[in-house]
Amino acid sequence: MPTQTYFEMLEMLQAEETKAERVKHLCSVCLLSLDGVDKLLHLLSLENVNDVDTRLELRRTGGFCNRHAYQWASLHDALGTAIIYEDLLREAGKRIERGELLTRRGGRFGRAGLPANPFEPCPMCARQREIESRIIADFAEGFATESRFREAYAAPQAAGLCLSHYCQAANRLDGPPLAELTRLQQTKFEATQNLLRQIIEKMDAARSLGDVSAEEREKLRAIGDEREALTRAVWQMVGLENVF
């Protein structure tokens, strides 16, 4: 039975298909993963700052990783931040006092010769991986069983999945659905390549004309609708910022 996540992805794909205004052509799995983390952080801010189990987990993990710590800070929850980070700094102080951060006492080394993080992994990273896995499962199920989902994904306007999420979805499929997803993914990457080649050709053509004014040269170099391919190419290769 299709889930809420399935319908959210379908809605995103159909919006791309109809070229609705202000629609961003982005990997739907990336978008929903980021949205899921954002909802969890808002839930923490609204309800769980003083939850005993949550506070104990944050002490064990030293709070959030760099990325999720700044995502939390962007919520501008003054009271929640004060409560959580006063507690975290106290815990860090205890670990300093116990000498747990001194590498000369046999501590592990991490990046740039600094002590490795003595805390457990970021809890929000673990939640994000769980969210991402569920979304990928819903995508694969929808693609394998729902013709309208496949049709929306196949639309030329839909930019498809980033490379990592394509691989994760493909590993959940086999037979004709796998072959179809693979074909479509290659088609979508080729569409981006075509737009990038248009940009390259414009730049090369303008550069080769030596007898035109600077103003005319800039007009020749002007990038139109193909500009979207510049950011699309990046996220198709590595996913949206802060996803991986």
Backbone torsions as a table, in degrees:
resi	resn	phi	psi	omega
1	MET	NA	128.2	-178.3
2	PRO	-58.6	139.8	-178.9
3	THR	-94.6	174.3	176.5
4	GLN	-61.2	-38.5	179.1
5	THR	-62.0	-40.1	176.7
6	TYR	-56.4	-48.4	-177.9
7	PHE	-67.4	-32.6	176.2
8	GLU	-65.5	-42.5	177.5
9	MET	-66.0	-42.0	179.2
10	LEU	-60.4	-42.7	179.2
11	GLU	-62.4	-40.9	177.6
12	MET	-61.8	-46.3	-178.5
13	LEU	-65.0	-41.2	179.9
14	GLN	-67.6	-33.8	176.5
15	ALA	-65.4	-39.9	176.3
16	GLU	-64.9	-40.4	-177.1
17	GLU	-61.4	-37.2	-177.7
18	THR	-91.9	1.9	179.1
19	LYS	56.4	43.4	178.2
20	ALA	-59.9	146.8	-178.1
21	GLU	-60.7	143.2	176.3
22	ARG	64.9	11.2	175.2
23	VAL	-75.4	130.7	176.0
24	LYS	-95.2	128.9	-180.0
25	HIS	-86.3	91.5	-173.7
26	LEU	-134.5	162.7	178.3
27	CYS	-61.0	119.8	-176.6
28	SER	-67.2	-32.1	178.6
29	VAL	-67.8	-42.4	175.9
30	CYS	-58.3	-49.4	-176.9
31	LEU	-60.1	-45.6	-177.5
32	LEU	-71.4	-31.3	175.9
33	SER	-64.8	-46.3	178.7
34	LEU	-64.1	-40.1	179.8
35	ASP	-64.7	-37.6	178.8
36	GLY	-63.6	-42.1	177.6
37	VAL	-65.5	-41.7	178.8
38	ASP	-59.2	-41.4	179.0
39	LYS	-65.4	-38.1	178.9
40	LEU	-65.6	-40.6	179.2
41	LEU	-66.6	-39.5	176.6
42	HIS	-64.8	-38.0	178.1
43	LEU	-64.2	-41.9	176.4
44	LEU	-59.8	-44.8	-179.6
45	SER	-62.7	-41.2	-173.5
46	LEU	-81.9	-32.8	-168.9
47	GLU	-130.0	-27.6	-164.2
48	ASN	-114.7	9.7	-178.6
49	VAL	-58.4	-39.1	-178.4
50	ASN	-99.7	9.5	176.7
51	ASP	-67.9	127.4	-173.4
52	VAL	-59.9	-48.6	-177.8
53	ASP	-64.1	-38.3	178.5
54	THR	-63.7	-44.0	-179.1
55	ARG	-64.8	-39.4	178.4
56	LEU	-64.6	-41.3	177.9
57	GLU	-62.5	-43.4	-179.8
58	LEU	-64.5	-35.0	176.1
59	ARG	-64.1	-42.8	-179.2
60	ARG	-63.8	-33.6	-174.3
61	THR	-97.6	-5.0	-175.8
62	GLY	69.6	26.7	-177.4
63	GLY	84.9	-141.3	-175.9
64	PHE	-102.8	163.1	171.6
65	CYS	-67.3	172.5	-178.3
66	ASN	-53.2	-48.5	-175.9
67	ARG	-63.1	-48.7	-176.6
68	HIS	-76.5	-25.7	175.6
69	ALA	-63.9	-42.5	179.5
70	TYR	-74.8	-27.9	173.6
71	GLN	-66.5	-39.7	175.0
72	TRP	-62.2	-46.0	-178.0
73	ALA	-60.3	-29.9	-178.8
74	SER	-68.8	-12.3	176.9
75	LEU	-75.8	-17.5	178.4
76	HIS	57.6	41.6	175.5
77	ASP	-92.0	93.0	-174.5
78	ALA	-63.0	-48.4	-177.6
79	LEU	-66.6	-46.7	-179.7
80	GLY	-60.8	-42.6	179.3
81	THR	-64.8	-42.4	179.8
82	ALA	-61.8	-44.8	-178.5
83	ILE	-64.8	-49.1	-176.3
84	ILE	-66.4	-48.2	-172.2
85	TYR	-80.4	-22.4	170.3
86	GLU	-63.6	-42.1	178.8
87	ASP	-66.5	-42.4	-178.3
88	LEU	-66.6	-41.4	179.2
89	LEU	-65.4	-35.5	176.5
90	ARG	-64.0	-43.3	178.3
91	GLU	-64.0	-41.7	178.0
92	ALA	-63.0	-39.2	177.8
93	GLY	-60.6	-39.6	177.9
94	LYS	-62.8	-40.5	-179.4
95	ARG	-68.6	-36.1	175.5
96	ILE	-62.8	-45.3	-179.3
97	GLU	-61.2	-35.4	179.5
98	ARG	-79.9	-4.2	178.7
99	GLY	76.6	19.7	-176.3
100	GLU	-71.2	-15.4	-177.5
101	LEU	-98.9	3.1	-177.0
102	LEU	-88.5	116.1	-178.5
103	THR	-69.7	-26.1	-179.5
104	ARG	-68.8	-10.0	176.9
105	ARG	-101.0	25.0	174.4
106	GLY	91.0	11.2	178.9
107	GLY	-66.6	158.1	178.4
108	ARG	-77.4	148.1	178.0
109	PHE	-98.3	141.0	177.7
110	GLY	-117.2	-144.0	-176.2
111	ARG	-63.0	137.7	175.7
112	ALA	57.8	30.2	176.8
113	GLY	76.8	4.5	179.1
114	LEU	-82.0	159.4	178.1
115	PRO	-59.7	141.1	175.4
116	ALA	-65.0	154.0	-178.7
117	ASN	-57.1	118.3	-178.5
118	PRO	-77.7	-5.3	-177.2
119	PHE	-93.4	166.3	173.9
120	GLU	-71.7	162.9	-177.5
121	PRO	-59.5	155.1	-179.4
122	CYS	-54.9	126.2	-178.7
123	PRO	-66.9	-30.4	-178.6
124	MET	-73.6	-29.7	174.6
125	CYS	-63.0	-42.3	178.8
126	ALA	-64.3	-41.5	178.4
127	ARG	-63.6	-39.4	-178.5
128	GLN	-64.9	-39.6	177.8
129	ARG	-64.4	-38.3	177.5
130	GLU	-64.6	-44.8	178.5
131	ILE	-60.2	-47.1	-178.7
132	GLU	-60.0	-42.0	-179.5
133	SER	-63.2	-40.8	179.4
134	ARG	-66.3	-40.0	-179.4
135	ILE	-66.4	-42.9	177.3
136	ILE	-59.7	-42.6	179.2
137	ALA	-62.2	-41.8	179.0
138	ASP	-67.0	-37.9	177.6
139	PHE	-62.3	-49.9	-177.6
140	ALA	-61.7	-41.5	179.2
141	GLU	-64.7	-44.5	179.6
142	GLY	-64.2	-41.5	-179.0
143	PHE	-66.5	-37.3	-176.5
144	ALA	-75.6	-28.9	-169.4
145	THR	-118.5	-17.0	-173.8
146	GLU	-114.6	112.8	-176.9
147	SER	-64.0	-36.2	-178.5
148	ARG	-68.9	-28.9	176.5
149	PHE	-69.2	-45.0	178.0
150	ARG	-61.7	-40.9	-179.5
151	GLU	-64.8	-41.1	178.8
152	ALA	-66.0	-39.5	178.8
153	TYR	-68.0	-33.6	-176.8
154	ALA	-75.5	-15.8	-177.5
155	ALA	-55.9	135.8	-177.9
156	PRO	-56.4	-31.0	-177.8
157	GLN	-72.1	-24.5	-178.9
158	ALA	-75.3	126.6	-174.7
159	ALA	-81.6	-12.9	174.6
160	GLY	86.8	-159.4	-178.0
161	LEU	-96.3	156.5	169.1
162	CYS	-70.8	167.9	-173.9
163	LEU	-61.1	-44.1	-177.8
164	SER	-64.0	-43.7	-177.9
165	HIS	-74.3	-28.6	170.8
166	TYR	-60.7	-47.2	-178.4
167	CYS	-60.7	-41.9	-179.8
168	GLN	-66.3	-41.0	178.7
169	ALA	-68.4	-42.8	-178.6
170	ALA	-60.8	-34.9	179.9
171	ASN	-70.9	-9.7	176.0
172	ARG	-99.1	-1.3	-177.1
173	LEU	-117.0	163.9	171.3
174	ASP	-154.3	174.8	177.7
175	GLY	61.5	-148.0	-177.8
176	PRO	-56.7	-41.5	178.7
177	PRO	-59.9	-40.7	177.8
178	LEU	-64.2	-44.3	179.8
179	ALA	-62.2	-40.2	-179.1
180	GLU	-68.9	-43.9	178.7
181	LEU	-62.6	-41.4	179.2
182	THR	-62.8	-44.3	179.1
183	ARG	-61.7	-44.8	-178.7
184	LEU	-66.0	-39.1	-179.9
185	GLN	-63.5	-41.6	177.2
186	GLN	-63.6	-40.6	178.9
187	THR	-61.9	-40.9	-178.4
188	LYS	-70.6	-37.5	175.6
189	PHE	-65.6	-40.7	179.0
190	GLU	-64.0	-35.3	177.8
191	ALA	-62.8	-40.3	177.4
192	THR	-66.7	-41.4	177.9
193	GLN	-59.2	-41.3	179.8
194	ASN	-61.2	-41.5	178.6
195	LEU	-66.6	-39.1	178.5
196	LEU	-65.4	-37.2	178.5
197	ARG	-66.7	-33.8	175.9
198	GLN	-61.9	-40.3	178.2
199	ILE	-64.3	-45.3	179.7
200	ILE	-60.4	-44.3	-178.9
201	GLU	-64.0	-39.1	177.3
202	LYS	-62.5	-45.3	-178.9
203	MET	-64.2	-43.2	-179.8
204	ASP	-65.4	-41.9	-179.2
205	ALA	-63.9	-42.8	-179.7
206	ALA	-66.6	-36.3	-178.1
207	ARG	-71.2	-29.2	-175.9
208	SER	-80.2	-12.4	-179.6
209	LEU	-91.8	106.3	-176.8
210	GLY	-90.1	-11.0	-173.1
211	ASP	-110.4	26.5	177.1
212	VAL	-115.5	157.0	-179.7
213	SER	-70.9	164.0	178.9
214	ALA	-61.6	-36.3	-179.9
215	GLU	-65.5	-43.7	178.6
216	GLU	-66.0	-36.5	179.7
217	ARG	-64.1	-41.1	179.4
218	GLU	-65.3	-35.7	176.9
219	LYS	-63.3	-40.7	179.3
220	LEU	-66.7	-31.5	-177.8
221	ARG	-84.2	-9.3	-174.6
222	ALA	-59.2	131.8	-179.4
223	ILE	-98.9	132.0	-179.2
224	GLY	-100.1	-128.9	-176.9
225	ASP	-62.9	-20.7	-179.0
226	GLU	-70.1	-8.5	-179.9
227	ARG	-57.7	-33.1	-179.0
228	GLU	-56.7	-28.3	-177.4
229	ALA	-64.7	-23.9	-178.2
230	LEU	-64.5	-45.9	177.3
231	THR	-81.4	-31.7	179.6
232	ARG	-62.3	-41.3	-178.9
233	ALA	-60.9	-38.0	-179.3
234	VAL	-66.8	-50.7	-177.2
235	TRP	-71.6	-27.6	176.3
236	GLN	-63.5	-30.0	179.5
237	MET	-84.6	-40.0	-170.4
238	VAL	-123.5	0.6	-176.9
239	GLY	83.7	171.9	179.9
240	LEU	-72.7	156.2	-179.9
241	GLU	-57.0	137.1	175.9
242	ASN	76.6	8.1	177.9
243	VAL	-86.5	-43.0	-176.5
244	PHE	-110.3	NA	NA
